[in-house]
Amino acid sequence: MQSYLYFPGCSLRTTAISFDASARFCAEALGFELKEMQGWLCCGAVYSNVADSLMTCSGPNRILARARAEGKSNTLVTLCAGCYNVLKRTNLQAQRNAVRQEQINEFNEEFYTGGLDVLHFLELLRDRVGYATVKKTVKTPLRGLRVGAYYGCLLLRPFIEMRFDDPHRPTVLEDLLAAIGCTSVEYPSRTECCGSYLSIGSPETMMQLSRGIVQSARSNGAKILAVSCPLCEYNLNASQNQDPAAPEYAPLPVVYFTQLLGLALGLDPERLQLDPLQLQAIHASMQATVGK
């Protein structure tokens, strides 16, 4: 079985454990393994643009150094959009600024100057496994499920560094959803910010931003949102905890894309940690389409 070195990150050990579990089960069903790297630590959550601050670069550089030393290949896979953003940009910086990188290495006493490919799980599915293989492995196509793919900020920005997909019209998530039978709903807010860490400093602003995204997806026909970031998942859900006004209002379920992939691959919903309300929404959307 093909094995890829894997960095889970902090959230996937706590609030987003369903993201971690569902991805591992999906990988196994698709014939490869996510092998958790040893000695990993927090990436710092946010990439620092402060040029003279080496301390903020210490953590992510340690991760890359340890992954390079441990890995039999040159690939490190991530799931969290935040971790992906930090590690990929740190990796680029290590190759672009030799003087600065030497200072960081001396401080860390761990040597890294590049040599890794930092991939998001979606890139791994698209570029290494192939969506054609995913489609062939599907056991229960999610036909009729109208999904709003939500990218947020960190998978795509800054465009020139991330090079994840077309910065203005990304399709990597929609293409995966198509491979598992879903109907992707296009809506204007799919690459807008959910408010990120404003949920701590200015929760009212986060609520406003996240509600706008949910309303945009809902008004264009989405019955569920698929995300790739634990903080996005939290913010989009939190913004729906209070009934906006209408008695008939029902929250738009927010799930990780790996949970939908797992369902299509025939995995047990309990292993994917989908709750009853999420499953109910998924089945209701599929049945409504079949009924038409």
C-alpha positions in Angstrom: 0.0 0.0 0.0 1.3 3.5 -1.0 2.1 5.5 2.1 2.2 9.3 2.4 3.7 11.2 5.4 1.0 13.1 7.1 0.9 16.2 9.3 -2.4 16.3 11.3 -2.0 19.5 13.3 -3.6 20.5 16.6 -7.3 21.0 15.6 -7.5 17.5 14.1 -6.6 16.1 17.5 -9.4 18.0 19.3 -12.3 19.9 17.8 -11.9 18.5 14.3 -11.2 14.9 15.0 -13.9 13.9 12.6 -11.9 15.5 9.8 -8.8 13.4 10.7 -10.7 10.1 11.1 -12.7 10.4 7.9 -9.6 11.3 5.9 -7.8 8.3 7.2 -10.7 5.9 6.5 -11.1 7.4 3.0 -7.4 6.9 2.3 -7.6 3.3 3.3 -10.6 2.7 1.1 -8.8 4.3 -1.9 -5.7 2.1 -1.3 -3.2 4.3 0.4 -2.1 5.3 3.9 -1.7 8.6 5.7 1.2 7.9 7.9 1.4 10.3 10.8 4.8 11.9 11.1 6.7 11.6 14.4 7.5 14.5 16.6 5.1 17.0 15.0 4.1 20.2 16.9 1.8 23.1 16.3 2.5 24.9 13.0 1.6 28.3 14.6 -1.8 28.5 12.9 -1.0 31.7 11.1 1.9 32.4 8.8 3.9 35.4 9.9 4.9 38.1 7.4 7.2 39.9 9.9 10.5 39.7 8.1 12.8 40.0 11.2 10.8 37.6 13.5 12.6 34.3 13.4 10.7 32.9 16.5 7.5 32.7 14.6 9.2 30.6 11.9 10.7 28.2 14.3 7.8 25.8 14.7 6.8 25.2 11.1 10.5 24.9 10.1 11.0 22.2 12.8 8.0 20.4 11.3 9.5 20.5 7.8 12.9 19.4 9.0 11.6 16.4 10.9 9.3 15.4 8.0 12.2 15.6 5.5 14.4 13.5 7.8 11.7 10.9 8.4 10.0 10.7 5.0 11.1 8.1 2.4 9.6 10.4 -0.2 9.6 14.1 -0.6 5.9 14.6 0.1 4.2 15.9 3.2 0.3 15.8 3.2 -1.9 18.1 5.2 -5.7 18.4 5.7 -6.3 21.6 7.6 -6.3 24.6 5.3 -4.5 26.7 7.9 -1.7 24.2 8.4 -1.4 23.8 4.7 -1.0 27.6 4.2 1.6 27.9 6.9 3.7 24.9 5.9 3.6 25.6 2.2 4.6 29.2 2.6 7.3 28.4 5.1 8.6 25.8 2.7 8.8 28.4 -0.1 10.6 30.9 2.2 13.2 28.2 3.1 14.2 27.9 -0.5 14.1 31.6 -1.3 16.1 33.2 1.5 19.2 31.2 2.3 20.6 33.7 4.9 17.4 33.8 6.9 17.0 30.1 6.7 20.5 29.5 8.0 19.6 31.7 11.0 16.5 29.7 11.7 18.3 26.4 11.4 21.0 27.5 13.8 18.3 28.5 16.3 16.3 25.3 15.9 19.4 23.1 15.7 17.5 21.2 13.0 18.5 21.6 9.4 16.1 22.4 6.6 16.6 24.2 3.3 13.8 22.7 1.2 13.2 19.4 -0.6 9.6 18.7 0.4 6.4 19.0 -1.5 3.7 20.2 0.8 0.4 18.9 -0.5 -3.2 19.3 0.6 -5.2 16.1 0.7 -7.3 17.5 -2.2 -4.2 17.9 -4.3 -3.2 14.3 -3.4 -6.6 13.0 -4.6 -6.5 15.1 -7.8 -2.9 14.8 -8.8 -1.6 11.5 -7.4 -4.7 9.3 -6.9 -6.8 10.8 -9.7 -10.5 11.6 -9.6 -11.1 8.9 -12.2 -9.8 6.3 -9.6 -12.0 8.0 -6.9 -15.1 7.7 -9.2 -14.3 4.0 -9.9 -14.1 3.3 -6.1 -17.4 4.9 -5.3 -19.9 2.4 -3.9 -22.8 4.8 -3.1 -22.9 7.8 -5.4 -24.4 10.8 -3.6 -26.7 11.6 -6.6 -28.9 14.6 -6.0 -27.0 16.0 -3.1 -26.7 19.8 -3.7 -23.4 20.8 -2.1 -21.9 24.3 -1.8 -18.1 23.9 -1.9 -16.5 26.4 0.4 -12.8 27.3 -0.1 -12.4 30.3 2.2 -9.1 32.2 2.2 -6.2 29.9 3.1 -6.3 27.3 0.4 -6.0 29.9 -2.3 -4.3 33.0 -0.9 -1.8 34.5 -1.5 -2.4 33.3 -5.0 1.2 33.6 -6.2 2.5 31.4 -3.4 -0.2 28.8 -2.9 -0.8 27.9 -6.6 -3.5 25.5 -5.3 -6.0 26.1 -8.1 -7.4 28.9 -10.3 -7.5 31.7 -7.8 -10.7 33.2 -9.2 -12.6 30.1 -10.3 -11.2 27.1 -8.4 -12.7 23.7 -9.3 -10.7 21.1 -7.3 -13.4 20.6 -4.7 -16.3 20.7 -7.2 -14.5 18.2 -9.4 -14.2 15.8 -6.4 -17.8 16.3 -5.5 -18.8 15.5 -9.1 -16.7 12.3 -9.0 -18.7 11.1 -6.0 -22.1 12.0 -7.6 -22.9 15.3 -5.9 -24.3 18.3 -7.7 -22.1 21.3 -7.0 -23.9 24.6 -6.4 -22.0 27.7 -7.6 -22.5 30.7 -5.3 -20.6 34.1 -5.1 -19.2 33.7 -1.6 -17.4 30.4 -1.9 -13.9 32.0 -1.7 -14.8 34.8 0.8 -13.5 35.0 4.3 -15.6 33.5 7.1 -14.1 35.9 9.7 -11.3 33.6 10.8 -9.9 34.5 14.2 -12.3 37.4 14.5 -14.5 34.9 16.2 -12.3 35.7 19.3 -11.7 39.4 19.0 -14.8 40.5 17.1 -17.4 37.8 17.1 -20.1 40.1 15.8 -18.0 40.7 12.6 -17.4 37.0 12.2 -21.1 36.3 12.5 -21.9 38.8 9.8 -19.3 37.5 7.4 -20.2 33.8 8.0 -23.9 34.4 7.8 -23.4 36.1 4.4 -21.6 33.0 3.1 -24.4 30.7 4.4 -27.1 32.8 2.9 -25.3 33.0 -0.4 -25.0 29.2 -0.6 -28.6 28.7 0.6 -30.1 31.2 -1.8 -28.4 29.4 -4.7 -29.8 26.1 -3.8 -27.2 24.4 -1.6 -28.5 21.9 1.0 -25.1 21.4 2.6 -21.7 23.1 2.8 -18.4 21.2 2.3 -15.3 22.7 4.0 -11.6 22.0 4.5 -10.8 24.1 7.5 -11.7 23.5 11.2 -12.0 27.2 11.9 -14.3 27.7 8.9 -16.4 24.8 10.0 -16.7 26.3 13.5 -17.5 29.9 12.3 -20.1 28.8 9.7 -21.8 26.6 12.2 -21.6 29.2 15.0 -23.2 31.8 12.8 -26.3 29.7 12.5 -26.7 28.9 16.2 -29.2 31.7 16.7 -32.4 31.7 14.7 -32.1 34.7 12.4 -35.9 35.4 12.6 -38.0 33.1 10.5 -39.7 30.2 12.5 -39.1 27.9 9.5 -35.4 28.6 9.5 -33.2 25.5 9.6 -29.4 25.6 9.8 -27.5 24.7 6.6 -25.3 21.7 7.7 -21.5 22.1 7.4 -19.4 19.0 6.9 -15.8 18.2 5.9 -15.4 17.1 2.3 -13.8 13.9 3.6 -17.1 12.9 5.3 -19.0 13.2 2.0 -16.2 11.3 0.2 -16.4 8.6 2.9 -20.2 8.2 2.5 -19.8 7.7 -1.3 -17.0 5.1 -0.7 -19.5 3.1 1.4 -18.0 3.8 4.8 -20.1 3.7 8.0 -21.5 7.2 8.9 -20.5 6.5 12.5 -16.9 6.0 11.6 -17.1 9.3 9.7 -18.6 10.9 12.7 -21.6 12.4 10.9 -24.3 13.4 13.3 -28.0 12.5 12.7 -29.0 16.0 11.6 -26.2 16.0 9.0 -27.3 12.6 7.7 -30.9 13.6 7.6 -30.1 16.7 5.5 -28.0 14.6 3.1 -30.6 12.0 2.6 -33.5 14.5 2.3 -31.6 16.4 -0.4 -30.9 13.2 -2.4 -34.5 11.9 -2.0 -36.0 15.2 -3.1 -34.0 15.1 -6.3 -35.0 11.5 -7.0 -38.6 12.4 -6.4 -38.5 15.0 -9.2 
